[in-house]
Amino acid sequence: MLEYIERNIGQIKHRIADAAIKVGRIPDEITLVAVSKTHPASAVAAAARCGLTVMGESRVQEAEPKIDSLDDSLKWHMIGHLQTNKANRAVRLFDLIQSVDSYKLAAILDRAAGEAGKKLDCLLEVNSSGEAAKYGVLPAHAEEMISRICALQHLCLCGVMTIGPLTDNEKEIRSAFETTRGIFEKGQSIAGDSFTVLSMGMSDDFELAIAEGSTMVRIGTAIFGSRGQ
C-alpha cells in the first residue's frame, strides 16, 4: 500500500507543479488535501508517511474513528455535506469545514464552536454550476452570505469552495471555476486578510482549477485508488 500511495502522490505533486508553472504560479501556493473517504486509517497513515499533512473526509461518522486513532499532528477538513445534527461532533473533529452551504448551518456551527471554546475555520460552499443535485449557495447569493457569516463570532471564514460540474466539457468546468474565483475575489474585499482559500479541483479536474486560481485541491481517487484498492 505504501509504495502505491507514494507513487501516486509523487505523480500528483508533479502534475500540480506543472499546472502551476504553466500559468506562472508558484506550486507551493497550492495545498494538497488527501481525500481519504471510504479508505481505512492505514491508508491515511501511509499518506502521512509520504509527507501529506491535510486530510479530507465527507462523513462525520466515518471520519471520527480515523481521526481519533491517528497522529494528532494531521489536519482534517470536512468536505462533504454536513447535517446540522452532527455540527457538535464536526466542531470537535475538524480543523476546517469546507462545506458550509447555508446560514443555518453556519449559525449552528458558530454556537457549537462557542460552546467548545474554539474559533472554527470554514469555507463557503458555492454551487457554481447551478446543478440541482449539488449543495451550496448559488453565486447570486454568495456575497450576502459571506457578509453574514463574517459577522459570526466563533467562525473564521477563510474562503470559498466549489465542486466542478460533472461533465467532460472543459468550457463548462472552466466557467464554473471562473465564477467561483470571481466570488473569491469579491469576498476578499468583504472578509479581509483571512480570506485566502480558493478550494477548487478534484482528481479529474484539478489542473483546470489551478489554471483558474485554485489554492487548494482535493484529491482522493488519484492518491488512494478506487474503494478497496
Secondary structure by P-SEA (a helix, b strand, c coil): caaaaaaaaaaaaaaaaaaaaaaccccccbbbbbbcccccaaaaaaaaaacccbbbbcccccaaaaaaaccccbbbbbcccccccaaaaaaaccccccccccaaaaaaaaaaaaaaccbbbbbbbbccccccccccccccaaaaaaaaaaacccccccbbbbbccccccaaaaaaaaaaaaaaaaaaaaacccccccccccccccaaaaaaacccbbbbcccccccccc
